Amino acid sequence: MVEQWDRQDDACRIGSRSRTIAEDFTLEQPLLMPLPEEPFETGRLFTPRVDRYGQIPVRTNRYSVPIRLIGKRVRVILHTSHLVVYDQNVDVARHERLIAKGAVRLELDHYLEVLVRKPGAFPGSTALEQARSAGKSTPVHDAWWTQAMKIHGERDGTRALIEVLLLGRHMSHEHVVAGLASALRAGAMTADAVALEARKAAQAETEPVPDARARPAVGNGDVPARVAARASSAGHQAAALGVSLRPIAPTPPHQRQRSPWGRSAVTMPRQRGLTEQAAYAAIDSACRLLRLPSIRNEFSDIADRAIKDQMSYRGFLAELLMAECDDRARRRSERRIKAAGFPREKSLRAFDFDANPNIDAATIHTLASCEWTKKSQPLCLIGDSGTGKSHMLIALGTEAAMKGYRVRYTLATKLVNELVEAADEKQLNKTSARYGRVDLLCIDELGYMELDRRGAGLLFQVLMQAYTRTCTGRYESQCTTLI
């Protein structure tokens, strides 16, 4: 319609001129300046400040921005149908322009970092309702969320759904929904399983589906596997324990460094004939200075016991030093167990060997000595569901950590997702090296879910790196199925 009006105007004449408007424009067109190459911005500029709710006011309405921008001033370009939010020339948010006055437009993705820490605010949030209205939160999300809350509880199940929503930042919405549907059918209520299935859905779109007759059959005989791969060379147990066997020679008096004030940098005033209270204060201060917390806490009881048992000075000193060494060994073991990342505490004492008579208790207790770890031999625990493989894996990993080995526990799906994300961010070598620094890598639920081709290749690469750095060897359980 506008073009029709233009054509009508071209045929008109201005006043009593002899030429039409179109003829005048043909003569004047060569004299006009060319249009600029850079685009001309037609939107209106605003520079609001992000409030504590992660929202910005534009005209009479409010729009959400990423929560990390709270307190900062951003740049908004308002167009007729939409608006764009910039943070230092970086596009951080886009919204459809609201027509009504006093309305609020919230993007659920902008609040996910806060909701992970506070999952209780997620179910009744306005952002969730708007995401459902926009079709970003589908019934598949709700079904997976309901099942996750039944298995993990309301808080952990909601946090798992939020972690799934975070996958949408580097995966398409359709692939995430397909991953949710596949994980729901498989009964895998974790974000790592959803990410794995989403990548498989993306791979299926780009690669032709192979002939079903050429695929290996998957039946009830396939069972999950647990792998514990030795990931460092033997011969550094003392380093893992944090103990140096080389004696330290005392520094001669003439070589000792002195402070600018003419005395040793750290000295303690020595007095004879101290009272009991003064002696306790001096011992406490010296132990704090030398970082001997166990001696500081137990020297009083050990001293009373030494007087009662009539210990010699050497025996009393040995008791003090052994108490400090035992406490440091205990704290080192606790740190290694915590660093391993076990999901729960499991021990061999709590394992019910009567429930599974096929497991030889003597063999398991032999494995608990960690000689196979010292010899760099991998271990594979194979069996049906519910036979205690995860319990045994965590218990053996805990025993290895208590004996001074650096242990790392992870699920197979979680490890694959971490490797894929590291490869996308060009950090694969760094991530592989982090897993290569541990002495024992415990991988749980290997074979529970089918891995995509890329993830399986990266996992194989990590296992091969660990395997080539160690000697060969294998322990196989008495089950008939091998993976």
N, C-alpha and C positions, 0 to 999 in steps of 0.2 A: 504494500500500500504506500509506503514512504517513497519507494522507487517510482511508482506511478505519479505521485505528486511532483517528484523531481523532473520527470519528463514533461509534465504539463508546464512547470515553471520555465524549463528550457525553451519552450516555444513562445513565451511571452516577451513583450518589449517594454522597456522602461520609458515612460513618457512618450515623446515623439521620435525616439531614436529609430534609425533605419535598420539596425541589426538587432537580432534576438539576443536573449541572455546567453544561450548556448554558443552563438557566434562570437560574442564578446569574450566569453571564457576561453574559447579556442585561441584568440589572439593574445590574451593576457597570461595564459598558462605557462609559456616558456619563461616569463619574467618572475615567476614565483620561486621562493626558496624551497629546496628539497626538505622532506620530513626528517627529523632526527632518527638516527638508528636505534638509540636506546628507547625503551618503552616509556610512555608518558603515564605517570601515575594519576589516576582520576579519583582515587579514594581520599577520604578525609583522615587526617592524622590526629591521633590522641596519644598522650603519654601518661596513663594512669599508674598508680602504685598498687601492687598486689597486697591485699589485706591478709589477715591472719587465717582466713578460711580458704585461701588459695583462689580468690576471685578478684576480678577487675570490673569497675563500673565504666560502662560505655553508654553515653546518653542516659536513658532511664532504665537500662537493663544491666544485668550482671552475667559475666561469663567466667568459666573456670580456666585456670592455667596450671601447669605442673607445680606441685606443692613445694618443690625446691626453690621456687622464685618468690616465696613469701618475703615481703619487705622490700623487694626490688622494684624499680620503675621499669616498665616495659613500653614498647612502641606498638600501637595498634593502628592498622589501616582499615577503615570502615568503608565497605562498598555497598552497593544497593541491595545485594542478596546475601552477602557473607562478610566476615571480618577475619583478618589474619593478625596474629600476635607474634611479635619479634622480640628476642632477647639478644642484643648486640648483633643484629643482622642475621640471627638464626631463627628460622621458623619453628616456633614451639607449640603453637595451637592454632586451630582453624575451627570456626563455628559458623553455623547458619544464622543469619541475622534474625533477631527476634523482632516481631512487629508490635506485639502488645507492650504496654508500659508496666514496669515493675516485675518483669519475668526474669527467670534464672535459667541459664543453660549450663549443665554440668556434664563433664566427660569423666566417666568412671576410671579411665586409664590414668588421669591426673592424680588420683588419690590412692593408688595401689600401694605405694611405699609406706604410707601411714597405716593403711588397713592391714598390711602384713603384721605390723606390731600391735594393732588393736583390731583383731578380727571380729570382736563383738559389735562394732559399729557398722559392719557390712550389711547384715540382713535387712535392716530398715532404712537404709540410706536412700536419699533422693537420687543420687547418682546411679544406683542400681535400678531404680524404677525407670529412670529415663533411658538407661541402657536396654532394658526390656522393651520399652516402647519403640526404640529405634531398631530393634532386632539384633543388637549386639550380644545380648544375653538370651540364649535360645532355651527351649525346653530340654535340650540335651544337657545344657549346663546345669539346669535345675535337677535333672535326674541323677547326674553324676555327683552333684553336691549332696543330695539326699543320701545316696549310698555311701559317700565318703564320711558323712557325719555318723552314720550307723556303725562304721568300722572304726574310725579314729576318734569319735567324739565330736561334739558341736564345735569346739574351738579349733582343734587341729584339722577337722574336715573343712571348715571355712577357710582356714589358712591355706590348705591344699588347693582349694578353688581359686584363691587369689593368686597363688603361684602359677596356676594354669592361665589365668588372664594375663599375667606378665609375659607369657609366651607370645601373645599377640603383637609384641613390639618387634619381633624379628621373624614371625611366621604369619602367613595369611590367615584371615578369619575362617575361611572354608576348611583349611587344613587342620586348624585347631579343633573345629567342631567334629571333623572326621576322626581325629585322634581321640576326642572324648567318647565318641560312640564306640570305637574299637576297644578302648580301655574299659568302658562300662560293660561290654560283652565279655571281656576277659576277666572281669572282677579285679582289675588293677586300679586302685584308687590313690595313685600318686601322680604328682606333676611330671616326674621323670618318665613314667610310662606313657602319659599323654603326649609328651614331646617326642618320644620314640615313635609312637603310632602316627603322629602328625608328619614327621619326616618321611615315614613310609608312604603316607598318602601323597605327599609332594613328589616322591620318587616315582610312584605309580603313574602320575600324570605325564612325567617327562620320559619314561622308559616304557617300551612295549612289555606287555604282560607275557611271561613265558608260558609255554604249553603246560597244561596241568599234568599231562602224563610224564613230563620230564622232571617235575618237582618231587622231592622226597616225600614219602608218606609220613604224616604226623598222626600218631595214634596214642593209645593209652600207655604204650610202652615207653614214651618219652617222659623223662622225669627231670626236675630241676637239678642243677649241679652246683657245688660250692668249690671254688678254687682258691687255694692259698699258694701264691707264687713267691718264691724267695727272690728278693730284688737287690742283693748286694753281695759282694765277694766275702769269703770267709776270712777269718784272721783278724777281725777288729772288734772282738768282744769287749776288750778293755776300754776302747774308745767309746763304745755304746754305753758302757757302765759309767763313763765319766771319771775313770780312775787312771792315774798315771803311776806306772810302776818304777819310774826312775827317781832315785832319791835326789832331793834338792840340797845342795851344799850350802852351809851357812855363809853369809857374807862377812868377810873379815871386817874388823872394826874400822880400819883405816880407809875402807872403800865404801862405808855407809854414807848415804847422802844426808846432809844436814840442812835444816831449814834456814832461811835468812836471819832468823832470830838467834842463831848460835846453838840450838839444841835439836835433837831428833825431831823429825816431822810429827811423829805420834809417840807420845810418852805417857806413862801412867805414874803418878807419884807413889813411891814405895815408903811404907811406914812399918815399924815394928810395934808389936804389942797392940794390934787393933782389937777393938771390942767386937762382939758378935755382930752387932748391927752395922758397924763400919765395914767388917769383912764381907757381909752379905752385899752391901752397897758396892764395894770394890769389885767383887766377883760379877755382879750384875752388869756393872759398867764395862768391865773387861770383856765379858761375853758378847755384849752388844757391839763393842768395837771390833772384835774378832769374828763376829757373825757366827756365834755358836748358840743357837736358840735352845737346842736340846739340853746342853750342859746348864744353861741359865735356868731352865725350868726344872731340872731334876737333880742339880748338885746338892740341894739340901737333903733330899731323901737318900741319895747315894752316900752322903757324908754320915748321916745317922746310921745307915746300915753298915758302913765301914767301921764305925766305932763299936757297934754291937758285935760284929763278926771279927773285930780286931785285925782288920786288913793292914797290910804294909802300905807304905806310901806308893810304891809301884803298883800294887794291886788296886788301890783307890784311883790312881791316874788311869789305869787300864779300864776300869769300870766307866769312868767319865767318857773316855774316848770311844769306847765301844757303844755307849748309849748314843753319842752324837753320830757315829757311823751308821748304826741301825736306823736311826730316825731319818738320816739323809737318804739311805737306800729306800726306805718306805716312801718318802716324798718323791723320789725320782720315779719309782714304780707308779705312783698315783698320777704323776704328770704324763708318763708315757701312755697309761691306760686312757687318760682323758684326751690326749692328743690323737689316739687311735680312732676316736669317733664311733665307739660302739653304741648302738641304739638302746641297749639295756644291759644290765649286769647278768652274766651267766657264768657258771663255774662247773667244773667236772664233778665236784661233790654233790651238786644238785641234779645231776643227770640220772635219770631212771634207766639203768641197764636192764632191769627186768621187763620193761615195756617193749624192748626190742632185743630179743635174745640173739639176733644175728650179729650184734656188735660185741666184739671181744673186749672186755674191760681191761685185760692185760695189755692188749695192743694200744688202746687209747691212752693208758697211763704211760706206756713207752713213748708215745708221741708227745705226751706232756713234758717229757724231758728236753724237747726241742733239739734233739740231735740231728733230725732231718733238716731243721732250719740251719743249723751250723754247717751241715754238709751241702747246703744250697740245693736241696731236693724239693720240687713242687709237690703239693698234696691235693688230691681231688677227693671230695666226699660226695658220694653218689647214692641216692636212695629215693624211695617214694615220698610223697608229701606226708608230713606229720611224723617222720621218723627221727627228728631231732638234728637235722643237718645244721640248721642255723645256730642252734644251741651249742653244738659241738664246735662249729667254726668260731663263734665268739669266745668260747671257753679256751680253746687252743690259742687263739690270738691273745687272750688275757695272760695265759701262762707265758707266752713268748715275751710280752711286754714286761712282766715281772722278772724275767731273767735277763733283762737289759737290751732287748731288741726293739728297734723302732718299728711300730706296727701301724698300718692304715687300713681301716675297714670302709667299704663302700658297696653300694648295690651296683649291679652290672648296668642297669638302665641309667643310673645317676652318673656313673663314670663315662658312659658313652655320650650322654648329653653334654657333660663338661668338656669332653674332647672335641665334640662337634663345634661347640661355641668357641673354644679356644682356636680351632682351625679357622673359623670365620673371622676372628679378630687377629689373626696372624700371631697367636701366642701358643701354638701347639708344642713347640720345642720346650718352652718354659713349663707348661703344664706336665708334659711327659717327664721332664727332669725332676719335677716335684714328687711325682710318684716313684721315680727311680731312686730317690735318696732314701727311701724307707728300706728296712731290712725284710719286712714281711708285708705283702699286699694281700689282703683278704677280700675276695670278690664274692658277694652273696647273690643268690637268685640268677645265676648264669644259666641260661636255657629256659627260664620261666616265661620269657616273652621273646618272640622272634625279632631280631635286630635288623635294621635297615642295612643296605649294602655299605653305605659310607661309614656308618657307626661301627659295623662289624670290622671293617678294614682298619679303622683307627684303634679299636680295642685289640685287634690282632697285632698291630704295630707295637703297642705298649707291652703286651705280653712277650713278644719276641725280643724286645729290648731288655726286659727283665731276664728272659731265659738265656739270651746269649751272654749275659754278664755272669752267669752262674754255671755250675756243672750240671750235667743231666742226671735224671733220676725220677722215679715216680712211685707213689704208693697208691694202690688201688684197693677200694673196699671190697667186701665179699658179696656185693650186689652183682647181679648178672648184667645189668644195663650199664654201659660205659658211654661217656660223652667226651 
